[in-house]
Protein backbone atom coordinates (compact mmCIF):
# COMPACT_ATOMS: atom_id res chain seq x y z
CA UNK A 1 0.00 0.00 0.00
CA UNK A 2 2.80 2.39 0.90
CA UNK A 3 4.57 1.80 -2.42
CA UNK A 4 1.31 2.36 -4.33
CA UNK A 5 0.71 5.60 -2.45
CA UNK A 6 4.26 6.82 -3.23
CA UNK A 7 3.80 6.03 -6.93
CA UNK A 8 0.48 7.87 -6.96
CA UNK A 9 2.00 10.95 -5.32
CA UNK A 10 4.94 10.85 -7.70
CA UNK A 11 2.63 10.50 -10.72
CA UNK A 12 0.52 13.40 -9.47
CA UNK A 13 3.64 15.53 -9.06
CA UNK A 14 4.77 14.71 -12.59
CA UNK A 15 1.35 15.63 -13.98
CA UNK A 16 1.42 18.94 -12.11
CA UNK A 17 4.92 19.65 -13.40
CA UNK A 18 3.91 18.93 -16.99
CA UNK A 19 0.77 21.04 -16.63
CA UNK A 20 2.75 23.93 -15.15
CA UNK A 21 5.32 23.72 -17.93
CA UNK A 22 2.61 23.64 -20.60
CA UNK A 23 0.83 26.62 -19.04
CA UNK A 24 4.09 28.59 -18.85
CA UNK A 25 4.90 27.97 -22.50
CA UNK A 26 1.34 28.81 -23.50
CA UNK A 27 1.62 32.19 -21.76
CA UNK A 28 4.98 32.86 -23.42
CA UNK A 29 3.61 31.94 -26.85
CA UNK A 30 0.56 34.15 -26.32
CA UNK A 31 2.58 37.25 -25.41
CA UNK A 32 5.12 36.49 -28.13
CA UNK A 33 2.35 36.54 -30.72
CA UNK A 34 1.10 39.86 -29.36
CA UNK A 35 4.54 41.42 -29.86
CA UNK A 36 5.35 39.70 -33.16
CA UNK A 37 2.01 40.10 -34.94
CA UNK A 38 2.40 43.85 -35.70
CA UNK A 39 5.73 43.12 -37.38
CA UNK A 40 4.13 40.28 -39.37
CA UNK A 41 1.39 42.68 -40.49
CA UNK A 42 4.06 45.20 -41.52
CA UNK A 43 5.86 42.65 -43.68
CA UNK A 44 2.64 41.32 -45.19
CA UNK A 45 1.28 44.75 -46.09
CA UNK A 46 4.52 45.73 -47.79
CA UNK A 47 3.87 42.93 -50.31
CA UNK A 48 0.22 43.82 -50.90
CA UNK A 49 -1.32 46.04 -53.52
CA UNK A 50 -2.71 49.40 -52.43
CA UNK A 51 -6.40 48.33 -52.64
CA UNK A 52 -5.79 45.07 -50.78
CA UNK A 53 -3.82 46.77 -48.00
CA UNK A 54 -6.60 49.33 -47.56
CA UNK A 55 -9.32 46.66 -47.55
CA UNK A 56 -7.53 44.09 -45.31
CA UNK A 57 -4.77 45.93 -43.41
CA UNK A 58 -4.37 43.37 -40.60
CA UNK A 59 -4.39 40.24 -42.74
CA UNK A 60 -1.04 38.43 -42.25
CA UNK A 61 -1.03 36.84 -45.71
CA UNK A 62 -1.26 38.82 -48.97
CA UNK A 63 -3.62 37.22 -51.48
CA UNK A 64 -1.53 38.33 -54.48
CA UNK A 65 2.02 39.22 -53.38
CA UNK A 66 3.61 42.05 -55.35
CA UNK A 67 6.82 44.09 -55.26
CA UNK A 68 5.17 47.29 -56.52
CA UNK A 69 5.73 49.08 -53.21
CA UNK A 70 9.47 48.32 -53.19
CA UNK A 71 9.84 49.34 -56.82
CA UNK A 72 8.17 52.64 -56.01
CA UNK A 73 10.38 53.10 -52.95
CA UNK A 74 13.59 52.69 -54.95
CA UNK A 75 12.52 54.53 -58.09
CA UNK A 76 10.07 57.20 -56.93
CA UNK A 77 11.75 58.32 -53.70
CA UNK A 78 15.17 59.57 -52.61
CA UNK A 79 15.85 56.36 -50.67
CA UNK A 80 19.50 56.05 -51.84
CA UNK A 81 20.21 59.57 -50.56
CA UNK A 82 18.47 58.92 -47.25
CA UNK A 83 20.27 55.61 -46.86
CA UNK A 84 23.68 57.11 -47.59
CA UNK A 85 23.13 59.94 -45.12
CA UNK A 86 21.95 57.51 -42.43
CA UNK A 87 24.95 55.23 -42.90
CA UNK A 88 27.44 58.13 -42.74
CA UNK A 89 25.86 59.75 -39.70
CA UNK A 90 25.28 56.49 -37.84
CA UNK A 91 28.86 55.27 -38.29
CA UNK A 92 30.39 58.58 -37.20
CA UNK A 93 28.03 59.03 -34.26
CA UNK A 94 28.51 55.44 -33.07
CA UNK A 95 32.31 55.74 -33.19
CA UNK A 96 32.16 59.12 -31.48
CA UNK A 97 29.97 57.86 -28.69
CA UNK A 98 32.14 54.82 -28.09
CA UNK A 99 35.24 57.01 -27.78
CA UNK A 100 33.90 60.04 -25.90
CA UNK A 101 31.51 58.15 -23.61
CA UNK A 102 34.32 55.77 -22.65
CA UNK A 103 36.68 58.65 -21.91
CA UNK A 104 34.10 60.48 -19.83
CA UNK A 105 33.03 57.31 -18.03
CA UNK A 106 36.62 56.43 -17.13
CA UNK A 107 37.31 59.98 -15.91
CA UNK A 108 34.26 59.93 -13.65
CA UNK A 109 35.06 56.43 -12.36
CA UNK A 110 38.78 56.76 -11.68
CA UNK A 111 40.02 60.35 -11.77
CA UNK A 112 39.63 62.53 -8.69
CA UNK A 113 38.98 66.16 -9.54
CA UNK A 114 37.00 69.04 -8.11
CA UNK A 115 33.36 69.01 -9.17
CA UNK A 116 33.30 65.36 -10.16
CA UNK A 117 30.11 64.72 -8.19
CA UNK A 118 28.43 67.76 -9.71
CA UNK A 119 29.31 66.61 -13.22
CA UNK A 120 27.89 63.16 -12.58
CA UNK A 121 24.73 64.66 -11.03
CA UNK A 122 24.32 66.81 -14.14
CA UNK A 123 24.59 63.74 -16.35
CA UNK A 124 21.89 61.99 -14.32
CA UNK A 125 19.72 65.10 -14.58
CA UNK A 126 20.14 65.17 -18.36
CA UNK A 127 19.01 61.53 -18.54
CA UNK A 128 15.85 62.48 -16.64
CA UNK A 129 14.91 65.31 -19.02
CA UNK A 130 12.63 64.30 -21.93
CA UNK A 131 14.41 64.77 -25.25
CA UNK A 132 11.56 66.78 -26.75
CA UNK A 133 12.19 69.54 -24.18
CA UNK A 134 15.66 70.13 -25.67
CA UNK A 135 14.56 70.46 -29.30
CA UNK A 136 14.09 74.23 -29.29
CA UNK A 137 17.37 74.87 -27.39
CA UNK A 138 19.14 72.59 -29.90
CA UNK A 139 17.78 74.58 -32.81
CA UNK A 140 18.80 77.90 -31.22
CA UNK A 141 22.33 76.65 -30.50
CA UNK A 142 22.80 75.21 -33.99
CA UNK A 143 21.53 78.40 -35.58
CA UNK A 144 23.70 80.57 -33.34
CA UNK A 145 26.85 78.63 -34.25
CA UNK A 146 26.01 78.85 -37.94
CA UNK A 147 25.94 75.09 -38.54
CA UNK A 148 22.19 74.70 -39.04
CA UNK A 149 21.19 72.66 -42.10
CA UNK A 150 24.51 70.85 -42.46
CA UNK A 151 26.11 67.47 -41.79
CA UNK A 152 27.87 69.06 -38.83
CA UNK A 153 24.51 69.83 -37.24
CA UNK A 154 23.43 66.22 -37.71
CA UNK A 155 26.60 64.68 -36.26
CA UNK A 156 28.31 66.87 -33.65
CA UNK A 157 25.44 67.21 -31.11
CA UNK A 158 25.04 63.42 -31.04
CA UNK A 159 28.70 62.46 -30.53
CA UNK A 160 28.19 61.92 -26.80
CA UNK A 161 25.20 61.05 -24.68
CA UNK A 162 24.50 60.89 -20.97
CA UNK A 163 23.27 57.30 -20.96
CA UNK A 164 26.47 56.04 -22.59
CA UNK A 165 28.63 57.90 -20.07
CA UNK A 166 26.61 56.40 -17.23
CA UNK A 167 26.93 52.85 -18.61
CA UNK A 168 30.69 53.12 -19.05
CA UNK A 169 31.23 54.72 -15.65
CA UNK A 170 29.34 51.96 -13.88
CA UNK A 171 31.30 49.27 -15.71
CA UNK A 172 34.71 50.87 -15.11
CA UNK A 173 33.96 51.03 -11.40
CA UNK A 174 33.51 47.23 -11.40
CA UNK A 175 37.09 46.69 -12.66
CA UNK A 176 39.58 46.09 -9.81
CA UNK A 177 41.90 49.10 -9.32
CA UNK A 178 44.80 46.70 -8.76
CA UNK A 179 44.94 46.06 -12.51
CA UNK A 180 45.57 49.75 -13.16
CA UNK A 181 48.03 50.02 -10.30
CA UNK A 182 50.15 47.24 -11.79
CA UNK A 183 50.22 49.04 -15.13
CA UNK A 184 51.08 52.33 -13.42
CA UNK A 185 54.01 50.67 -11.66
CA UNK A 186 55.28 49.58 -15.08
CA UNK A 187 55.34 53.24 -16.13
CA UNK A 188 52.08 53.54 -18.07
CA UNK A 189 50.33 56.90 -18.06
CA UNK A 190 46.65 57.56 -17.46
CA UNK A 191 45.60 57.47 -21.11
CA UNK A 192 47.78 54.42 -21.82
CA UNK A 193 46.17 52.58 -18.91
CA UNK A 194 42.74 53.53 -20.19
CA UNK A 195 43.43 52.61 -23.82
CA UNK A 196 45.55 49.47 -23.43
CA UNK A 197 44.47 47.96 -20.11
CA UNK A 198 41.00 49.03 -19.03
CA UNK A 199 39.22 49.51 -22.36
CA UNK A 200 39.86 45.93 -23.63
CA UNK A 201 38.39 44.63 -20.38
CA UNK A 202 35.22 46.64 -20.98
CA UNK A 203 34.20 44.72 -24.11
CA UNK A 204 30.69 43.76 -22.85
CA UNK A 205 29.95 47.39 -21.97
CA UNK A 206 31.42 48.60 -25.28
CA UNK A 207 29.26 46.18 -27.25
CA UNK A 208 26.19 47.27 -25.31
CA UNK A 209 27.08 50.88 -26.03
CA UNK A 210 27.62 50.06 -29.70
CA UNK A 211 24.19 48.46 -30.02
CA UNK A 212 22.44 51.35 -28.25
CA UNK A 213 24.38 54.01 -30.16
CA UNK A 214 23.79 52.42 -33.54
CA UNK A 215 20.10 51.89 -32.89
CA UNK A 216 19.62 55.36 -31.43
CA UNK A 217 21.43 57.25 -34.19
CA UNK A 218 19.95 55.13 -36.99
CA UNK A 219 16.40 55.74 -35.75
CA UNK A 220 16.98 59.36 -34.71
CA UNK A 221 14.15 61.58 -35.95
CA UNK A 222 13.50 64.49 -33.54
CA UNK A 223 17.05 65.81 -33.85
CA UNK A 224 16.90 65.80 -37.66
CA UNK A 225 13.69 67.84 -37.52
CA UNK A 226 15.49 70.76 -35.86
CA UNK A 227 18.93 70.27 -37.45
CA UNK A 228 18.26 70.25 -41.20
CA UNK A 229 15.70 71.38 -43.73
CA UNK A 230 17.40 70.50 -47.01
CA UNK A 231 15.93 67.28 -48.54
CA UNK A 232 19.46 66.29 -49.63
CA UNK A 233 20.37 66.01 -45.94
CA UNK A 234 17.42 63.86 -44.93
CA UNK A 235 18.20 60.62 -43.13
CA UNK A 236 16.14 57.46 -43.49
CA UNK A 237 13.77 58.19 -40.57
CA UNK A 238 13.25 61.76 -41.81
CA UNK A 239 12.58 60.53 -45.34
CA UNK A 240 10.11 57.89 -44.12
CA UNK A 241 8.38 60.53 -42.02
CA UNK A 242 8.08 62.60 -45.18
CA UNK A 243 6.45 59.63 -46.92
CA UNK A 244 4.03 59.13 -44.04
CA UNK A 245 2.84 62.73 -44.42
CA UNK A 246 1.77 61.87 -47.97
CA UNK A 247 4.54 63.48 -50.02
CA UNK A 248 3.94 61.05 -52.94
CA UNK A 249 0.23 61.69 -53.25
CA UNK A 250 -3.10 60.86 -51.64
CA UNK A 251 -4.35 57.54 -50.32
CA UNK A 252 -3.26 55.35 -47.43
CA UNK A 253 -0.13 54.09 -49.22
CA UNK A 254 0.27 51.38 -46.57
CA UNK A 255 2.54 49.15 -48.71
CA UNK A 256 4.87 52.05 -49.51
CA UNK A 257 5.17 53.30 -45.95
CA UNK A 258 5.50 49.88 -44.32
CA UNK A 259 7.96 48.67 -46.97
CA UNK A 260 10.20 51.67 -46.32
CA UNK A 261 9.94 51.08 -42.57
CA UNK A 262 10.87 47.42 -43.08
CA UNK A 263 13.97 48.38 -45.06
CA UNK A 264 14.97 50.76 -42.27
CA UNK A 265 14.57 47.99 -39.68
CA UNK A 266 16.84 45.43 -41.37
CA UNK A 267 20.27 47.04 -40.57
CA UNK A 268 19.40 47.49 -36.89
CA UNK A 269 18.23 43.88 -36.64
CA UNK A 270 21.44 42.60 -38.26
CA UNK A 271 23.68 44.67 -35.98
CA UNK A 272 21.77 43.58 -32.90
CA UNK A 273 21.92 39.87 -33.78
CA UNK A 274 25.67 40.00 -34.53
CA UNK A 275 26.72 41.99 -31.48
CA UNK A 276 24.35 40.16 -29.15
CA UNK A 277 26.31 36.97 -29.80
CA UNK A 278 29.60 38.69 -28.93
CA UNK A 279 28.02 40.32 -25.91
CA UNK A 280 26.90 36.97 -24.51
CA UNK A 281 30.33 35.48 -25.22
CA UNK A 282 32.08 38.39 -23.51
CA UNK A 283 29.79 38.17 -20.49
CA UNK A 284 30.47 34.45 -20.15
CA UNK A 285 34.21 35.06 -20.36
CA UNK A 286 33.88 37.65 -17.63
CA UNK A 287 32.05 35.17 -15.39
CA UNK A 288 34.67 32.49 -16.05
CA UNK A 289 37.49 34.87 -15.16
CA UNK A 290 35.66 35.89 -12.03
C-alpha positions as a printed Julia matrix, in Angstrom:
290×3 Matrix{Float64}:
  0.0    0.0     0.0
  2.8    2.39    0.9
  4.57   1.8    -2.42
  1.31   2.36   -4.33
  0.71   5.6    -2.45
  4.26   6.82   -3.23
  3.8    6.03   -6.93
  0.48   7.87   -6.96
  2.0   10.95   -5.32
  4.94  10.85   -7.7
  2.63  10.5   -10.72
  0.52  13.4    -9.47
  3.64  15.53   -9.06
  4.77  14.71  -12.59
  1.35  15.63  -13.98
  1.42  18.94  -12.11
  4.92  19.65  -13.4
  3.91  18.93  -16.99
  0.77  21.04  -16.63
  2.75  23.93  -15.15
  5.32  23.72  -17.93
  2.61  23.64  -20.6
  0.83  26.62  -19.04
  4.09  28.59  -18.85
  4.9   27.97  -22.5
  1.34  28.81  -23.5
  1.62  32.19  -21.76
  4.98  32.86  -23.42
  3.61  31.94  -26.85
  0.56  34.15  -26.32
  2.58  37.25  -25.41
  5.12  36.49  -28.13
  2.35  36.54  -30.72
  1.1   39.86  -29.36
  4.54  41.42  -29.86
  5.35  39.7   -33.16
  2.01  40.1   -34.94
  2.4   43.85  -35.7
  5.73  43.12  -37.38
  4.13  40.28  -39.37
  1.39  42.68  -40.49
  4.06  45.2   -41.52
  5.86  42.65  -43.68
  2.64  41.32  -45.19
  1.28  44.75  -46.09
  4.52  45.73  -47.79
  3.87  42.93  -50.31
  0.22  43.82  -50.9
 -1.32  46.04  -53.52
 -2.71  49.4   -52.43
 -6.4   48.33  -52.64
 -5.79  45.07  -50.78
 -3.82  46.77  -48.0
 -6.6   49.33  -47.56
 -9.32  46.66  -47.55
 -7.53  44.09  -45.31
 -4.77  45.93  -43.41
 -4.37  43.37  -40.6
 -4.39  40.24  -42.74
 -1.04  38.43  -42.25
 -1.03  36.84  -45.71
 -1.26  38.82  -48.97
 -3.62  37.22  -51.48
 -1.53  38.33  -54.48
  2.02  39.22  -53.38
  3.61  42.05  -55.35
  6.82  44.09  -55.26
  5.17  47.29  -56.52
  5.73  49.08  -53.21
  9.47  48.32  -53.19
  9.84  49.34  -56.82
  8.17  52.64  -56.01
 10.38  53.1   -52.95
 13.59  52.69  -54.95
 12.52  54.53  -58.09
 10.07  57.2   -56.93
 11.75  58.32  -53.7
 15.17  59.57  -52.61
 15.85  56.36  -50.67
 19.5   56.05  -51.84
 20.21  59.57  -50.56
 18.47  58.92  -47.25
 20.27  55.61  -46.86
 23.68  57.11  -47.59
 23.13  59.94  -45.12
 21.95  57.51  -42.43
 24.95  55.23  -42.9
 27.44  58.13  -42.74
 25.86  59.75  -39.7
 25.28  56.49  -37.84
 28.86  55.27  -38.29
 30.39  58.58  -37.2
 28.03  59.03  -34.26
 28.51  55.44  -33.07
 32.31  55.74  -33.19
 32.16  59.12  -31.48
 29.97  57.86  -28.69
 32.14  54.82  -28.09
 35.24  57.01  -27.78
 33.9   60.04  -25.9
 31.51  58.15  -23.61
 34.32  55.77  -22.65
 36.68  58.65  -21.91
 34.1   60.48  -19.83
 33.03  57.31  -18.03
 36.62  56.43  -17.13
 37.31  59.98  -15.91
 34.26  59.93  -13.65
 35.06  56.43  -12.36
 38.78  56.76  -11.68
 40.02  60.35  -11.77
 39.63  62.53   -8.69
 38.98  66.16   -9.54
 37.0   69.04   -8.11
 33.36  69.01   -9.17
 33.3   65.36  -10.16
 30.11  64.72   -8.19
 28.43  67.76   -9.71
 29.31  66.61  -13.22
 27.89  63.16  -12.58
 24.73  64.66  -11.03
 24.32  66.81  -14.14
 24.59  63.74  -16.35
 21.89  61.99  -14.32
 19.72  65.1   -14.58
 20.14  65.17  -18.36
 19.01  61.53  -18.54
 15.85  62.48  -16.64
 14.91  65.31  -19.02
 12.63  64.3   -21.93
 14.41  64.77  -25.25
 11.56  66.78  -26.75
 12.19  69.54  -24.18
 15.66  70.13  -25.67
 14.56  70.46  -29.3
 14.09  74.23  -29.29
 17.37  74.87  -27.39
 19.14  72.59  -29.9
 17.78  74.58  -32.81
 18.8   77.9   -31.22
 22.33  76.65  -30.5
 22.8   75.21  -33.99
 21.53  78.4   -35.58
 23.7   80.57  -33.34
 26.85  78.63  -34.25
 26.01  78.85  -37.94
 25.94  75.09  -38.54
 22.19  74.7   -39.04
 21.19  72.66  -42.1
 24.51  70.85  -42.46
 26.11  67.47  -41.79
 27.87  69.06  -38.83
 24.51  69.83  -37.24
 23.43  66.22  -37.71
 26.6   64.68  -36.26
 28.31  66.87  -33.65
 25.44  67.21  -31.11
 25.04  63.42  -31.04
 28.7   62.46  -30.53
 28.19  61.92  -26.8
 25.2   61.05  -24.68
 24.5   60.89  -20.97
 23.27  57.3   -20.96
 26.47  56.04  -22.59
 28.63  57.9   -20.07
 26.61  56.4   -17.23
 26.93  52.85  -18.61
 30.69  53.12  -19.05
 31.23  54.72  -15.65
 29.34  51.96  -13.88
 31.3   49.27  -15.71
 34.71  50.87  -15.11
 33.96  51.03  -11.4
 33.51  47.23  -11.4
 37.09  46.69  -12.66
 39.58  46.09   -9.81
 41.9   49.1    -9.32
 44.8   46.7    -8.76
 44.94  46.06  -12.51
 45.57  49.75  -13.16
 48.03  50.02  -10.3
 50.15  47.24  -11.79
 50.22  49.04  -15.13
 51.08  52.33  -13.42
 54.01  50.67  -11.66
 55.28  49.58  -15.08
 55.34  53.24  -16.13
 52.08  53.54  -18.07
 50.33  56.9   -18.06
 46.65  57.56  -17.46
 45.6   57.47  -21.11
 47.78  54.42  -21.82
 46.17  52.58  -18.91
 42.74  53.53  -20.19
 43.43  52.61  -23.82
 45.55  49.47  -23.43
 44.47  47.96  -20.11
 41.0   49.03  -19.03
 39.22  49.51  -22.36
 39.86  45.93  -23.63
 38.39  44.63  -20.38
 35.22  46.64  -20.98
 34.2   44.72  -24.11
 30.69  43.76  -22.85
 29.95  47.39  -21.97
 31.42  48.6   -25.28
 29.26  46.18  -27.25
 26.19  47.27  -25.31
 27.08  50.88  -26.03
 27.62  50.06  -29.7
 24.19  48.46  -30.02
 22.44  51.35  -28.25
 24.38  54.01  -30.16
 23.79  52.42  -33.54
 20.1   51.89  -32.89
 19.62  55.36  -31.43
 21.43  57.25  -34.19
 19.95  55.13  -36.99
 16.4   55.74  -35.75
 16.98  59.36  -34.71
 14.15  61.58  -35.95
 13.5   64.49  -33.54
 17.05  65.81  -33.85
 16.9   65.8   -37.66
 13.69  67.84  -37.52
 15.49  70.76  -35.86
 18.93  70.27  -37.45
 18.26  70.25  -41.2
 15.7   71.38  -43.73
 17.4   70.5   -47.01
 15.93  67.28  -48.54
 19.46  66.29  -49.63
 20.37  66.01  -45.94
 17.42  63.86  -44.93
 18.2   60.62  -43.13
 16.14  57.46  -43.49
 13.77  58.19  -40.57
 13.25  61.76  -41.81
 12.58  60.53  -45.34
 10.11  57.89  -44.12
  8.38  60.53  -42.02
  8.08  62.6   -45.18
  6.45  59.63  -46.92
  4.03  59.13  -44.04
  2.84  62.73  -44.42
  1.77  61.87  -47.97
  4.54  63.48  -50.02
  3.94  61.05  -52.94
  0.23  61.69  -53.25
 -3.1   60.86  -51.64
 -4.35  57.54  -50.32
 -3.26  55.35  -47.43
 -0.13  54.09  -49.22
  0.27  51.38  -46.57
  2.54  49.15  -48.71
  4.87  52.05  -49.51
  5.17  53.3   -45.95
  5.5   49.88  -44.32
  7.96  48.67  -46.97
 10.2   51.67  -46.32
  9.94  51.08  -42.57
 10.87  47.42  -43.08
 13.97  48.38  -45.06
 14.97  50.76  -42.27
 14.57  47.99  -39.68
 16.84  45.43  -41.37
 20.27  47.04  -40.57
 19.4   47.49  -36.89
 18.23  43.88  -36.64
 21.44  42.6   -38.26
 23.68  44.67  -35.98
 21.77  43.58  -32.9
 21.92  39.87  -33.78
 25.67  40.0   -34.53
 26.72  41.99  -31.48
 24.35  40.16  -29.15
 26.31  36.97  -29.8
 29.6   38.69  -28.93
 28.02  40.32  -25.91
 26.9   36.97  -24.51
 30.33  35.48  -25.22
 32.08  38.39  -23.51
 29.79  38.17  -20.49
 30.47  34.45  -20.15
 34.21  35.06  -20.36
 33.88  37.65  -17.63
 32.05  35.17  -15.39
 34.67  32.49  -16.05
 37.49  34.87  -15.16
 35.66  35.89  -12.03
